[in-house]
C-alpha cells in the first residue's frame, strides 16, 4: 500500500539545497529528494552528453538559483574555435544575463568536472555562493592550487555523481585513442 504525502517540506541544515517529498510504503516513511545536488548534477551531465555528441570534451554545467536552473552550458571550444568556451564560463554568462547582475552570491554552479584554473578565476570574479563538481581533474583542476582560488565566500563540494561524471570523460578519451 503506497500513499503519498504531497506536502513538500524543507528542514535541517540543508534547507536551501534539499526539498523532499515524503511517501509511505507499507507504513514505512520514504523520502524522495526532488531538488538535490544529484538532481542538478544530472542536468549538468545532460549538458556534458550534448558536448560528447558534438565531439567536444564532455563537460557540462548548470547554474541554479532558488532551485531553478538559470544558466546551462557545455564545452564548445571546438565549435567556437575558442579555448575559453568552457562550460562553466558560458553557464556563468548565461546566469548573469538572466539575473542582469554581474555577481552570483545566491547561486550554485554544478559542473561535471573539476574546474580549471581559468574557470576558478571566473568563478572567483562572479562571487558565486557555491560550487559543486563531480569528477576530479588531477592534471588541469584548480584544486592543485587549493580552494583559495575561489572567492572566500564560495562554498565548495565535490564528488557528486563522480562515477557518472568521470565515465563520460573516460569514454570520450578512449574513443580518441
Ligand atoms: Zn575551465
Boltz pocket constraint, residues with backbone or C-beta under 6 A from the ligand:
constraints:
  - pocket:
      binder: B
      contacts: [[A, 86], [A, 88], [A, 115], [A, 116], [A, 117], [A, 118], [A, 119], [A, 120]]
      max_distance: 6.0
